[in-house]
Amino acid sequence: MKTKFFVLLMAGLLGTFSCVSSKKYKALQSENENLQKMLESQKSKLTGCENDKMGLEKQVSKLNSDLSAANGEMNKYKMQVTDLEKMAKAKDDEIQRIKSEIRKAFSALEGTDLTVRQEGDKLYVSLPNRVIYSKGSPNLNKNGQKIVMGLADIFKKSPAIHVLVEGHADKSGVKTDAPYKDNLELSTLRATNVVRYLLNQKVEAAQLTAAGRSNFEPTGQGANMDRRIEFVITPDVAKLYELSKKK
């Protein structure tokens, strides 16, 4: 009887312990699962942070690259502005130098009616036709040769300029027995003869152009200046700049 009671008591105790252990196990298992989920969640967040970090690093790298390129373009632009400023100064200096030389060269000559004016980046040197041509003639007279020779000396010392020689027409028509068709032909012949004379004085051909005006363009300074030869002097900015860099 005692033995049977002992067996039943032990079975009851084991059942009780087994029940407690099973509950604790399940609780621990549940807690473990929760911890695993939390761990996975934290890993996911860390992975996301790492991805965000890498993304931000790429953006920063691209921004730095773009900034470096922008700085390069800015420096290039500043250099271009500096070059343009130097070229503009070189051009203006050349115009002022030539203007001064022309006025100095012809200051002692009387009766030339030579005028020098600047308009923008061009210098205009005007002479009435009567000073360098006989009336109705396309050929330079002795006085004209002397004047054009003086200009040739200045042009030869200024290889970075271009000179357009313009012959200007008269308001009235030419005589019917004249060896040229009209004022356009006469003014063109006169300009061409000036260029030929400058070439004979060893002025570079690349510097010279001859042109005749087909229409009458009065100056408002009288008929003598309306029938004029005009030297339009334009500095070659690029050539000036190249020459300035060699100095």
Biotite code that builds the C-alpha atoms (Angstrom):
import biotite.structure as struc

atoms = struc.array([
    struc.Atom([0.000, 0.000, 0.000], chain_id="A", res_id=1, res_name="MET", atom_name="CA", element="C"),
    struc.Atom([2.775, 2.344, 0.908], chain_id="A", res_id=2, res_name="LYS", atom_name="CA", element="C"),
    struc.Atom([4.619, 1.525, -2.270], chain_id="A", res_id=3, res_name="THR", atom_name="CA", element="C"),
    struc.Atom([1.635, 2.302, -4.448], chain_id="A", res_id=4, res_name="LYS", atom_name="CA", element="C"),
    struc.Atom([1.129, 5.617, -2.713], chain_id="A", res_id=5, res_name="PHE", atom_name="CA", element="C"),
    struc.Atom([4.769, 6.542, -3.232], chain_id="A", res_id=6, res_name="PHE", atom_name="CA", element="C"),
    struc.Atom([4.564, 5.766, -6.931], chain_id="A", res_id=7, res_name="VAL", atom_name="CA", element="C"),
    struc.Atom([1.461, 7.898, -7.326], chain_id="A", res_id=8, res_name="LEU", atom_name="CA", element="C"),
    struc.Atom([3.110, 10.771, -5.417], chain_id="A", res_id=9, res_name="LEU", atom_name="CA", element="C"),
    struc.Atom([6.212, 10.673, -7.594], chain_id="A", res_id=10, res_name="MET", atom_name="CA", element="C"),
    struc.Atom([4.118, 10.587, -10.755], chain_id="A", res_id=11, res_name="ALA", atom_name="CA", element="C"),
    struc.Atom([2.207, 13.649, -9.588], chain_id="A", res_id=12, res_name="GLY", atom_name="CA", element="C"),
    struc.Atom([5.353, 15.552, -8.750], chain_id="A", res_id=13, res_name="LEU", atom_name="CA", element="C"),
    struc.Atom([6.941, 14.693, -12.100], chain_id="A", res_id=14, res_name="LEU", atom_name="CA", element="C"),
    struc.Atom([3.817, 15.829, -13.891], chain_id="A", res_id=15, res_name="GLY", atom_name="CA", element="C"),
    struc.Atom([3.888, 19.087, -12.017], chain_id="A", res_id=16, res_name="THR", atom_name="CA", element="C"),
    struc.Atom([7.570, 19.671, -12.733], chain_id="A", res_id=17, res_name="PHE", atom_name="CA", element="C"),
    struc.Atom([7.045, 18.677, -16.362], chain_id="A", res_id=18, res_name="SER", atom_name="CA", element="C"),
    struc.Atom([4.214, 21.191, -16.697], chain_id="A", res_id=19, res_name="CYS", atom_name="CA", element="C"),
    struc.Atom([6.284, 23.986, -15.175], chain_id="A", res_id=20, res_name="VAL", atom_name="CA", element="C"),
    struc.Atom([9.300, 23.177, -17.370], chain_id="A", res_id=21, res_name="SER", atom_name="CA", element="C"),
    struc.Atom([7.177, 23.082, -20.522], chain_id="A", res_id=22, res_name="SER", atom_name="CA", element="C"),
    struc.Atom([5.675, 26.523, -19.795], chain_id="A", res_id=23, res_name="LYS", atom_name="CA", element="C"),
    struc.Atom([9.057, 27.979, -18.996], chain_id="A", res_id=24, res_name="LYS", atom_name="CA", element="C"),
    struc.Atom([10.512, 26.458, -22.130], chain_id="A", res_id=25, res_name="TYR", atom_name="CA", element="C"),
    struc.Atom([7.756, 27.859, -24.277], chain_id="A", res_id=26, res_name="LYS", atom_name="CA", element="C"),
    struc.Atom([8.178, 31.265, -22.615], chain_id="A", res_id=27, res_name="ALA", atom_name="CA", element="C"),
    struc.Atom([11.901, 31.166, -23.193], chain_id="A", res_id=28, res_name="LEU", atom_name="CA", element="C"),
    struc.Atom([11.375, 30.002, -26.774], chain_id="A", res_id=29, res_name="GLN", atom_name="CA", element="C"),
    struc.Atom([8.927, 32.872, -27.395], chain_id="A", res_id=30, res_name="SER", atom_name="CA", element="C"),
    struc.Atom([11.327, 35.363, -25.835], chain_id="A", res_id=31, res_name="GLU", atom_name="CA", element="C"),
    struc.Atom([14.131, 33.958, -28.001], chain_id="A", res_id=32, res_name="ASN", atom_name="CA", element="C"),
    struc.Atom([12.005, 34.319, -31.104], chain_id="A", res_id=33, res_name="GLU", atom_name="CA", element="C"),
    struc.Atom([11.208, 37.931, -30.168], chain_id="A", res_id=34, res_name="ASN", atom_name="CA", element="C"),
    struc.Atom([14.849, 38.622, -29.594], chain_id="A", res_id=35, res_name="LEU", atom_name="CA", element="C"),
    struc.Atom([15.664, 37.090, -32.985], chain_id="A", res_id=36, res_name="GLN", atom_name="CA", element="C"),
    struc.Atom([13.064, 39.290, -34.627], chain_id="A", res_id=37, res_name="LYS", atom_name="CA", element="C"),
    struc.Atom([14.456, 42.349, -32.846], chain_id="A", res_id=38, res_name="MET", atom_name="CA", element="C"),
    struc.Atom([17.946, 41.351, -33.915], chain_id="A", res_id=39, res_name="LEU", atom_name="CA", element="C"),
    struc.Atom([16.861, 40.934, -37.535], chain_id="A", res_id=40, res_name="GLU", atom_name="CA", element="C"),
    struc.Atom([15.058, 44.257, -37.343], chain_id="A", res_id=41, res_name="SER", atom_name="CA", element="C"),
    struc.Atom([18.162, 45.976, -36.011], chain_id="A", res_id=42, res_name="GLN", atom_name="CA", element="C"),
    struc.Atom([20.292, 44.291, -38.689], chain_id="A", res_id=43, res_name="LYS", atom_name="CA", element="C"),
    struc.Atom([17.868, 45.507, -41.335], chain_id="A", res_id=44, res_name="SER", atom_name="CA", element="C"),
    struc.Atom([18.029, 49.005, -39.931], chain_id="A", res_id=45, res_name="LYS", atom_name="CA", element="C"),
    struc.Atom([21.813, 48.872, -39.839], chain_id="A", res_id=46, res_name="LEU", atom_name="CA", element="C"),
    struc.Atom([21.886, 47.612, -43.430], chain_id="A", res_id=47, res_name="THR", atom_name="CA", element="C"),
    struc.Atom([19.563, 50.461, -44.399], chain_id="A", res_id=48, res_name="GLY", atom_name="CA", element="C"),
    struc.Atom([21.808, 52.949, -42.595], chain_id="A", res_id=49, res_name="CYS", atom_name="CA", element="C"),
    struc.Atom([24.851, 51.534, -44.367], chain_id="A", res_id=50, res_name="GLU", atom_name="CA", element="C"),
    struc.Atom([23.070, 51.834, -47.697], chain_id="A", res_id=51, res_name="ASN", atom_name="CA", element="C"),
    struc.Atom([22.020, 55.382, -46.850], chain_id="A", res_id=52, res_name="ASP", atom_name="CA", element="C"),
    struc.Atom([25.564, 56.183, -45.835], chain_id="A", res_id=53, res_name="LYS", atom_name="CA", element="C"),
    struc.Atom([26.957, 54.771, -49.076], chain_id="A", res_id=54, res_name="MET", atom_name="CA", element="C"),
    struc.Atom([24.339, 56.698, -51.047], chain_id="A", res_id=55, res_name="GLY", atom_name="CA", element="C"),
    struc.Atom([25.210, 59.922, -49.251], chain_id="A", res_id=56, res_name="LEU", atom_name="CA", element="C"),
    struc.Atom([28.918, 59.311, -49.812], chain_id="A", res_id=57, res_name="GLU", atom_name="CA", element="C"),
    struc.Atom([28.277, 58.872, -53.543], chain_id="A", res_id=58, res_name="LYS", atom_name="CA", element="C"),
    struc.Atom([26.249, 62.093, -53.619], chain_id="A", res_id=59, res_name="GLN", atom_name="CA", element="C"),
    struc.Atom([28.985, 63.960, -51.756], chain_id="A", res_id=60, res_name="VAL", atom_name="CA", element="C"),
    struc.Atom([31.594, 62.555, -54.141], chain_id="A", res_id=61, res_name="SER", atom_name="CA", element="C"),
    struc.Atom([29.543, 63.648, -57.164], chain_id="A", res_id=62, res_name="LYS", atom_name="CA", element="C"),
    struc.Atom([28.981, 67.097, -55.670], chain_id="A", res_id=63, res_name="LEU", atom_name="CA", element="C"),
    struc.Atom([32.716, 67.454, -55.045], chain_id="A", res_id=64, res_name="ASN", atom_name="CA", element="C"),
    struc.Atom([33.409, 66.375, -58.619], chain_id="A", res_id=65, res_name="SER", atom_name="CA", element="C"),
    struc.Atom([30.835, 68.845, -59.964], chain_id="A", res_id=66, res_name="ASP", atom_name="CA", element="C"),
    struc.Atom([32.271, 71.590, -57.750], chain_id="A", res_id=67, res_name="LEU", atom_name="CA", element="C"),
    struc.Atom([35.777, 70.854, -59.002], chain_id="A", res_id=68, res_name="SER", atom_name="CA", element="C"),
    struc.Atom([34.568, 70.999, -62.619], chain_id="A", res_id=69, res_name="ALA", atom_name="CA", element="C"),
    struc.Atom([32.722, 74.257, -61.904], chain_id="A", res_id=70, res_name="ALA", atom_name="CA", element="C"),
    struc.Atom([35.855, 75.750, -60.357], chain_id="A", res_id=71, res_name="ASN", atom_name="CA", element="C"),
    struc.Atom([37.807, 74.700, -63.437], chain_id="A", res_id=72, res_name="GLY", atom_name="CA", element="C"),
    struc.Atom([35.273, 76.376, -65.730], chain_id="A", res_id=73, res_name="GLU", atom_name="CA", element="C"),
    struc.Atom([35.288, 79.485, -63.549], chain_id="A", res_id=74, res_name="MET", atom_name="CA", element="C"),
    struc.Atom([39.079, 79.704, -63.682], chain_id="A", res_id=75, res_name="ASN", atom_name="CA", element="C"),
    struc.Atom([38.973, 79.202, -67.439], chain_id="A", res_id=76, res_name="LYS", atom_name="CA", element="C"),
    struc.Atom([36.375, 81.977, -67.745], chain_id="A", res_id=77, res_name="TYR", atom_name="CA", element="C"),
    struc.Atom([38.477, 84.310, -65.576], chain_id="A", res_id=78, res_name="LYS", atom_name="CA", element="C"),
    struc.Atom([41.499, 83.646, -67.800], chain_id="A", res_id=79, res_name="MET", atom_name="CA", element="C"),
    struc.Atom([39.423, 84.408, -70.901], chain_id="A", res_id=80, res_name="GLN", atom_name="CA", element="C"),
    struc.Atom([38.185, 87.653, -69.347], chain_id="A", res_id=81, res_name="VAL", atom_name="CA", element="C"),
    struc.Atom([41.759, 88.589, -68.456], chain_id="A", res_id=82, res_name="THR", atom_name="CA", element="C"),
    struc.Atom([42.897, 87.827, -72.018], chain_id="A", res_id=83, res_name="ASP", atom_name="CA", element="C"),
    struc.Atom([40.060, 89.907, -73.455], chain_id="A", res_id=84, res_name="LEU", atom_name="CA", element="C"),
    struc.Atom([40.939, 92.806, -71.174], chain_id="A", res_id=85, res_name="GLU", atom_name="CA", element="C"),
    struc.Atom([44.574, 92.585, -72.264], chain_id="A", res_id=86, res_name="LYS", atom_name="CA", element="C"),
    struc.Atom([43.548, 92.428, -75.923], chain_id="A", res_id=87, res_name="MET", atom_name="CA", element="C"),
    struc.Atom([41.234, 95.433, -75.534], chain_id="A", res_id=88, res_name="ALA", atom_name="CA", element="C"),
    struc.Atom([44.013, 97.429, -73.860], chain_id="A", res_id=89, res_name="LYS", atom_name="CA", element="C"),
    struc.Atom([46.531, 96.404, -76.523], chain_id="A", res_id=90, res_name="ALA", atom_name="CA", element="C"),
    struc.Atom([44.076, 97.497, -79.229], chain_id="A", res_id=91, res_name="LYS", atom_name="CA", element="C"),
    struc.Atom([43.420, 100.872, -77.615], chain_id="A", res_id=92, res_name="ASP", atom_name="CA", element="C"),
    struc.Atom([47.138, 101.438, -76.983], chain_id="A", res_id=93, res_name="ASP", atom_name="CA", element="C"),
    struc.Atom([47.863, 100.694, -80.651], chain_id="A", res_id=94, res_name="GLU", atom_name="CA", element="C"),
    struc.Atom([45.204, 103.131, -81.863], chain_id="A", res_id=95, res_name="ILE", atom_name="CA", element="C"),
    struc.Atom([46.511, 105.876, -79.580], chain_id="A", res_id=96, res_name="GLN", atom_name="CA", element="C"),
    struc.Atom([50.084, 105.194, -80.676], chain_id="A", res_id=97, res_name="ARG", atom_name="CA", element="C"),
    struc.Atom([49.257, 105.375, -84.377], chain_id="A", res_id=98, res_name="ILE", atom_name="CA", element="C"),
    struc.Atom([47.127, 108.481, -83.865], chain_id="A", res_id=99, res_name="LYS", atom_name="CA", element="C"),
    struc.Atom([50.024, 110.165, -82.070], chain_id="A", res_id=100, res_name="SER", atom_name="CA", element="C"),
    struc.Atom([52.539, 109.140, -84.753], chain_id="A", res_id=101, res_name="GLU", atom_name="CA", element="C"),
    struc.Atom([50.336, 110.420, -87.586], chain_id="A", res_id=102, res_name="ILE", atom_name="CA", element="C"),
    struc.Atom([49.760, 113.773, -85.926], chain_id="A", res_id=103, res_name="ARG", atom_name="CA", element="C"),
    struc.Atom([53.466, 114.067, -85.150], chain_id="A", res_id=104, res_name="LYS", atom_name="CA", element="C"),
    struc.Atom([54.504, 113.103, -88.694], chain_id="A", res_id=105, res_name="ALA", atom_name="CA", element="C"),
    struc.Atom([52.216, 115.650, -90.367], chain_id="A", res_id=106, res_name="PHE", atom_name="CA", element="C"),
    struc.Atom([52.248, 118.454, -87.808], chain_id="A", res_id=107, res_name="SER", atom_name="CA", element="C"),
    struc.Atom([54.842, 120.412, -89.828], chain_id="A", res_id=108, res_name="ALA", atom_name="CA", element="C"),
    struc.Atom([52.969, 120.074, -93.124], chain_id="A", res_id=109, res_name="LEU", atom_name="CA", element="C"),
    struc.Atom([50.687, 122.954, -94.025], chain_id="A", res_id=110, res_name="GLU", atom_name="CA", element="C"),
    struc.Atom([47.651, 122.829, -96.243], chain_id="A", res_id=111, res_name="GLY", atom_name="CA", element="C"),
    struc.Atom([47.134, 119.088, -95.973], chain_id="A", res_id=112, res_name="THR", atom_name="CA", element="C"),
    struc.Atom([43.734, 119.404, -94.241], chain_id="A", res_id=113, res_name="ASP", atom_name="CA", element="C"),
    struc.Atom([44.481, 115.981, -92.768], chain_id="A", res_id=114, res_name="LEU", atom_name="CA", element="C"),
    struc.Atom([41.970, 114.924, -90.124], chain_id="A", res_id=115, res_name="THR", atom_name="CA", element="C"),
    struc.Atom([42.279, 112.064, -87.653], chain_id="A", res_id=116, res_name="VAL", atom_name="CA", element="C"),
    struc.Atom([39.318, 110.757, -85.717], chain_id="A", res_id=117, res_name="ARG", atom_name="CA", element="C"),
    struc.Atom([38.564, 107.642, -83.718], chain_id="A", res_id=118, res_name="GLN", atom_name="CA", element="C"),
    struc.Atom([35.255, 105.793, -83.852], chain_id="A", res_id=119, res_name="GLU", atom_name="CA", element="C"),
    struc.Atom([35.097, 102.726, -81.663], chain_id="A", res_id=120, res_name="GLY", atom_name="CA", element="C"),
    struc.Atom([38.048, 100.470, -82.478], chain_id="A", res_id=121, res_name="ASP", atom_name="CA", element="C"),
    struc.Atom([38.787, 102.156, -85.802], chain_id="A", res_id=122, res_name="LYS", atom_name="CA", element="C"),
    struc.Atom([40.920, 105.157, -86.687], chain_id="A", res_id=123, res_name="LEU", atom_name="CA", element="C"),
    struc.Atom([39.920, 107.319, -89.672], chain_id="A", res_id=124, res_name="TYR", atom_name="CA", element="C"),
    struc.Atom([42.574, 109.407, -91.432], chain_id="A", res_id=125, res_name="VAL", atom_name="CA", element="C"),
    struc.Atom([41.007, 111.617, -94.107], chain_id="A", res_id=126, res_name="SER", atom_name="CA", element="C"),
    struc.Atom([42.596, 113.754, -96.822], chain_id="A", res_id=127, res_name="LEU", atom_name="CA", element="C"),
    struc.Atom([40.796, 115.808, -99.481], chain_id="A", res_id=128, res_name="PRO", atom_name="CA", element="C"),
    struc.Atom([41.437, 114.486, -102.981], chain_id="A", res_id=129, res_name="ASN", atom_name="CA", element="C"),
    struc.Atom([42.867, 117.815, -104.142], chain_id="A", res_id=130, res_name="ARG", atom_name="CA", element="C"),
    struc.Atom([45.802, 117.375, -101.745], chain_id="A", res_id=131, res_name="VAL", atom_name="CA", element="C"),
    struc.Atom([47.049, 114.124, -103.290], chain_id="A", res_id=132, res_name="ILE", atom_name="CA", element="C"),
    struc.Atom([45.477, 114.176, -106.765], chain_id="A", res_id=133, res_name="TYR", atom_name="CA", element="C"),
    struc.Atom([45.231, 116.639, -109.595], chain_id="A", res_id=134, res_name="SER", atom_name="CA", element="C"),
    struc.Atom([41.639, 117.505, -110.465], chain_id="A", res_id=135, res_name="LYS", atom_name="CA", element="C"),
    struc.Atom([39.947, 114.669, -112.293], chain_id="A", res_id=136, res_name="GLY", atom_name="CA", element="C"),
    struc.Atom([43.059, 112.474, -112.201], chain_id="A", res_id=137, res_name="SER", atom_name="CA", element="C"),
    struc.Atom([43.390, 109.067, -110.578], chain_id="A", res_id=138, res_name="PRO", atom_name="CA", element="C"),
    struc.Atom([47.197, 109.419, -110.295], chain_id="A", res_id=139, res_name="ASN", atom_name="CA", element="C"),
    struc.Atom([48.997, 110.609, -107.165], chain_id="A", res_id=140, res_name="LEU", atom_name="CA", element="C"),
    struc.Atom([50.657, 114.008, -107.482], chain_id="A", res_id=141, res_name="ASN", atom_name="CA", element="C"),
    struc.Atom([54.030, 114.760, -105.882], chain_id="A", res_id=142, res_name="LYS", atom_name="CA", element="C"),
    struc.Atom([52.458, 116.166, -102.731], chain_id="A", res_id=143, res_name="ASN", atom_name="CA", element="C"),
    struc.Atom([50.269, 113.069, -102.474], chain_id="A", res_id=144, res_name="GLY", atom_name="CA", element="C"),
    struc.Atom([53.267, 110.786, -102.860], chain_id="A", res_id=145, res_name="GLN", atom_name="CA", element="C"),
    struc.Atom([55.018, 112.586, -100.010], chain_id="A", res_id=146, res_name="LYS", atom_name="CA", element="C"),
    struc.Atom([52.012, 112.232, -97.715], chain_id="A", res_id=147, res_name="ILE", atom_name="CA", element="C"),
    struc.Atom([51.370, 108.574, -98.550], chain_id="A", res_id=148, res_name="VAL", atom_name="CA", element="C"),
    struc.Atom([55.080, 107.834, -98.074], chain_id="A", res_id=149, res_name="MET", atom_name="CA", element="C"),
    struc.Atom([54.857, 109.272, -94.557], chain_id="A", res_id=150, res_name="GLY", atom_name="CA", element="C"),
    struc.Atom([51.860, 107.041, -93.842], chain_id="A", res_id=151, res_name="LEU", atom_name="CA", element="C"),
    struc.Atom([53.718, 104.053, -95.295], chain_id="A", res_id=152, res_name="ALA", atom_name="CA", element="C"),
    struc.Atom([56.522, 104.513, -92.755], chain_id="A", res_id=153, res_name="ASP", atom_name="CA", element="C"),
    struc.Atom([53.966, 104.384, -89.933], chain_id="A", res_id=154, res_name="ILE", atom_name="CA", element="C"),
    struc.Atom([52.147, 101.368, -91.389], chain_id="A", res_id=155, res_name="PHE", atom_name="CA", element="C"),
    struc.Atom([55.398, 99.425, -91.803], chain_id="A", res_id=156, res_name="LYS", atom_name="CA", element="C"),
    struc.Atom([56.144, 99.874, -88.106], chain_id="A", res_id=157, res_name="LYS", atom_name="CA", element="C"),
    struc.Atom([52.660, 98.603, -87.263], chain_id="A", res_id=158, res_name="SER", atom_name="CA", element="C"),
    struc.Atom([52.348, 95.040, -88.614], chain_id="A", res_id=159, res_name="PRO", atom_name="CA", element="C"),
    struc.Atom([49.301, 94.355, -86.418], chain_id="A", res_id=160, res_name="ALA", atom_name="CA", element="C"),
    struc.Atom([46.972, 96.750, -88.236], chain_id="A", res_id=161, res_name="ILE", atom_name="CA", element="C"),
    struc.Atom([44.788, 96.521, -91.300], chain_id="A", res_id=162, res_name="HIS", atom_name="CA", element="C"),
    struc.Atom([44.357, 99.553, -93.556], chain_id="A", res_id=163, res_name="VAL", atom_name="CA", element="C"),
    struc.Atom([41.338, 100.029, -95.811], chain_id="A", res_id=164, res_name="LEU", atom_name="CA", element="C"),
    struc.Atom([41.945, 102.792, -98.354], chain_id="A", res_id=165, res_name="VAL", atom_name="CA", element="C"),
    struc.Atom([38.606, 104.276, -99.439], chain_id="A", res_id=166, res_name="GLU", atom_name="CA", element="C"),
    struc.Atom([38.080, 106.602, -102.354], chain_id="A", res_id=167, res_name="GLY", atom_name="CA", element="C"),
    struc.Atom([34.982, 108.795, -101.944], chain_id="A", res_id=168, res_name="HIS", atom_name="CA", element="C"),
    struc.Atom([32.808, 109.930, -104.818], chain_id="A", res_id=169, res_name="ALA", atom_name="CA", element="C"),
    struc.Atom([31.926, 113.481, -105.879], chain_id="A", res_id=170, res_name="ASP", atom_name="CA", element="C"),
    struc.Atom([28.344, 114.723, -105.792], chain_id="A", res_id=171, res_name="LYS", atom_name="CA", element="C"),
    struc.Atom([28.510, 115.820, -109.405], chain_id="A", res_id=172, res_name="SER", atom_name="CA", element="C"),
    struc.Atom([29.035, 113.462, -112.329], chain_id="A", res_id=173, res_name="GLY", atom_name="CA", element="C"),
    struc.Atom([32.255, 113.082, -114.313], chain_id="A", res_id=174, res_name="VAL", atom_name="CA", element="C"),
    struc.Atom([32.889, 114.743, -117.654], chain_id="A", res_id=175, res_name="LYS", atom_name="CA", element="C"),
    struc.Atom([31.699, 112.876, -120.686], chain_id="A", res_id=176, res_name="THR", atom_name="CA", element="C"),
    struc.Atom([35.197, 112.701, -122.143], chain_id="A", res_id=177, res_name="ASP", atom_name="CA", element="C"),
    struc.Atom([36.767, 111.374, -118.909], chain_id="A", res_id=178, res_name="ALA", atom_name="CA", element="C"),
    struc.Atom([38.783, 108.120, -119.181], chain_id="A", res_id=179, res_name="PRO", atom_name="CA", element="C"),
    struc.Atom([36.577, 106.496, -116.553], chain_id="A", res_id=180, res_name="TYR", atom_name="CA", element="C"),
    struc.Atom([32.905, 105.727, -116.514], chain_id="A", res_id=181, res_name="LYS", atom_name="CA", element="C"),
    struc.Atom([31.749, 107.489, -113.358], chain_id="A", res_id=182, res_name="ASP", atom_name="CA", element="C"),
    struc.Atom([32.703, 108.695, -109.878], chain_id="A", res_id=183, res_name="ASN", atom_name="CA", element="C"),
    struc.Atom([32.708, 105.129, -108.550], chain_id="A", res_id=184, res_name="LEU", atom_name="CA", element="C"),
    struc.Atom([35.345, 104.116, -111.059], chain_id="A", res_id=185, res_name="GLU", atom_name="CA", element="C"),
    struc.Atom([37.396, 107.272, -110.357], chain_id="A", res_id=186, res_name="LEU", atom_name="CA", element="C"),
    struc.Atom([37.241, 106.850, -106.576], chain_id="A", res_id=187, res_name="SER", atom_name="CA", element="C"),
    struc.Atom([38.156, 103.159, -106.900], chain_id="A", res_id=188, res_name="THR", atom_name="CA", element="C"),
    struc.Atom([41.107, 103.958, -109.176], chain_id="A", res_id=189, res_name="LEU", atom_name="CA", element="C"),
    struc.Atom([42.365, 106.565, -106.724], chain_id="A", res_id=190, res_name="ARG", atom_name="CA", element="C"),
    struc.Atom([42.134, 104.148, -103.781], chain_id="A", res_id=191, res_name="ALA", atom_name="CA", element="C"),
    struc.Atom([43.832, 101.406, -105.816], chain_id="A", res_id=192, res_name="THR", atom_name="CA", element="C"),
    struc.Atom([46.683, 103.728, -106.806], chain_id="A", res_id=193, res_name="ASN", atom_name="CA", element="C"),
    struc.Atom([47.249, 104.671, -103.160], chain_id="A", res_id=194, res_name="VAL", atom_name="CA", element="C"),
    struc.Atom([47.451, 100.988, -102.241], chain_id="A", res_id=195, res_name="VAL", atom_name="CA", element="C"),
    struc.Atom([49.872, 100.331, -105.106], chain_id="A", res_id=196, res_name="ARG", atom_name="CA", element="C"),
    struc.Atom([52.066, 103.182, -103.899], chain_id="A", res_id=197, res_name="TYR", atom_name="CA", element="C"),
    struc.Atom([52.003, 101.810, -100.342], chain_id="A", res_id=198, res_name="LEU", atom_name="CA", element="C"),
    struc.Atom([53.003, 98.400, -101.711], chain_id="A", res_id=199, res_name="LEU", atom_name="CA", element="C"),
    struc.Atom([55.920, 100.028, -103.559], chain_id="A", res_id=200, res_name="ASN", atom_name="CA", element="C"),
    struc.Atom([56.963, 101.466, -100.199], chain_id="A", res_id=201, res_name="GLN", atom_name="CA", element="C"),
    struc.Atom([57.146, 97.890, -98.841], chain_id="A", res_id=202, res_name="LYS", atom_name="CA", element="C"),
    struc.Atom([53.969, 97.919, -96.762], chain_id="A", res_id=203, res_name="VAL", atom_name="CA", element="C"),
    struc.Atom([52.767, 94.314, -96.393], chain_id="A", res_id=204, res_name="GLU", atom_name="CA", element="C"),
    struc.Atom([50.075, 93.392, -98.925], chain_id="A", res_id=205, res_name="ALA", atom_name="CA", element="C"),
    struc.Atom([48.107, 91.524, -96.245], chain_id="A", res_id=206, res_name="ALA", atom_name="CA", element="C"),
    struc.Atom([47.621, 94.831, -94.423], chain_id="A", res_id=207, res_name="GLN", atom_name="CA", element="C"),
    struc.Atom([46.035, 96.675, -97.343], chain_id="A", res_id=208, res_name="LEU", atom_name="CA", element="C"),
    struc.Atom([42.651, 96.800, -99.071], chain_id="A", res_id=209, res_name="THR", atom_name="CA", element="C"),
    struc.Atom([41.388, 99.264, -101.677], chain_id="A", res_id=210, res_name="ALA", atom_name="CA", element="C"),
    struc.Atom([37.730, 100.278, -102.041], chain_id="A", res_id=211, res_name="ALA", atom_name="CA", element="C"),
    struc.Atom([35.702, 102.886, -103.907], chain_id="A", res_id=212, res_name="GLY", atom_name="CA", element="C"),
    struc.Atom([32.443, 104.315, -102.577], chain_id="A", res_id=213, res_name="ARG", atom_name="CA", element="C"),
    struc.Atom([29.569, 104.040, -105.036], chain_id="A", res_id=214, res_name="SER", atom_name="CA", element="C"),
    struc.Atom([27.489, 106.665, -103.281], chain_id="A", res_id=215, res_name="ASN", atom_name="CA", element="C"),
    struc.Atom([28.156, 110.241, -102.258], chain_id="A", res_id=216, res_name="PHE", atom_name="CA", element="C"),
    struc.Atom([28.855, 110.533, -98.526], chain_id="A", res_id=217, res_name="GLU", atom_name="CA", element="C"),
    struc.Atom([29.342, 114.162, -97.435], chain_id="A", res_id=218, res_name="PRO", atom_name="CA", element="C"),
    struc.Atom([31.228, 114.867, -94.212], chain_id="A", res_id=219, res_name="THR", atom_name="CA", element="C"),
    struc.Atom([29.670, 118.238, -93.456], chain_id="A", res_id=220, res_name="GLY", atom_name="CA", element="C"),
    struc.Atom([33.175, 119.755, -93.664], chain_id="A", res_id=221, res_name="GLN", atom_name="CA", element="C"),
    struc.Atom([32.847, 121.139, -97.176], chain_id="A", res_id=222, res_name="GLY", atom_name="CA", element="C"),
    struc.Atom([33.150, 119.841, -100.714], chain_id="A", res_id=223, res_name="ALA", atom_name="CA", element="C"),
    struc.Atom([36.910, 119.324, -100.450], chain_id="A", res_id=224, res_name="ASN", atom_name="CA", element="C"),
    struc.Atom([36.472, 116.737, -97.703], chain_id="A", res_id=225, res_name="MET", atom_name="CA", element="C"),
    struc.Atom([33.520, 115.103, -99.469], chain_id="A", res_id=226, res_name="ASP", atom_name="CA", element="C"),
    struc.Atom([35.853, 114.168, -102.330], chain_id="A", res_id=227, res_name="ARG", atom_name="CA", element="C"),
    struc.Atom([38.367, 112.472, -100.073], chain_id="A", res_id=228, res_name="ARG", atom_name="CA", element="C"),
    struc.Atom([40.672, 109.561, -99.616], chain_id="A", res_id=229, res_name="ILE", atom_name="CA", element="C"),
    struc.Atom([40.157, 107.895, -96.275], chain_id="A", res_id=230, res_name="GLU", atom_name="CA", element="C"),
    struc.Atom([42.457, 105.453, -94.491], chain_id="A", res_id=231, res_name="PHE", atom_name="CA", element="C"),
    struc.Atom([40.417, 103.262, -92.146], chain_id="A", res_id=232, res_name="VAL", atom_name="CA", element="C"),
    struc.Atom([42.880, 101.734, -89.694], chain_id="A", res_id=233, res_name="ILE", atom_name="CA", element="C"),
    struc.Atom([41.809, 98.693, -87.664], chain_id="A", res_id=234, res_name="THR", atom_name="CA", element="C"),
    struc.Atom([44.118, 96.924, -85.210], chain_id="A", res_id=235, res_name="PRO", atom_name="CA", element="C"),
    struc.Atom([44.340, 93.163, -85.631], chain_id="A", res_id=236, res_name="ASP", atom_name="CA", element="C"),
    struc.Atom([43.586, 92.296, -81.995], chain_id="A", res_id=237, res_name="VAL", atom_name="CA", element="C"),
    struc.Atom([44.699, 88.665, -82.163], chain_id="A", res_id=238, res_name="ALA", atom_name="CA", element="C"),
    struc.Atom([47.982, 89.615, -83.815], chain_id="A", res_id=239, res_name="LYS", atom_name="CA", element="C"),
    struc.Atom([48.525, 92.436, -81.335], chain_id="A", res_id=240, res_name="LEU", atom_name="CA", element="C"),
    struc.Atom([48.047, 90.025, -78.463], chain_id="A", res_id=241, res_name="TYR", atom_name="CA", element="C"),
    struc.Atom([50.480, 87.516, -79.947], chain_id="A", res_id=242, res_name="GLU", atom_name="CA", element="C"),
    struc.Atom([53.054, 90.254, -80.439], chain_id="A", res_id=243, res_name="LEU", atom_name="CA", element="C"),
    struc.Atom([52.569, 91.507, -76.881], chain_id="A", res_id=244, res_name="SER", atom_name="CA", element="C"),
    struc.Atom([53.238, 88.010, -75.483], chain_id="A", res_id=245, res_name="LYS", atom_name="CA", element="C"),
    struc.Atom([56.595, 87.889, -77.305], chain_id="A", res_id=246, res_name="LYS", atom_name="CA", element="C"),
    struc.Atom([57.809, 91.098, -75.687], chain_id="A", res_id=247, res_name="LYS", atom_name="CA", element="C"),
])
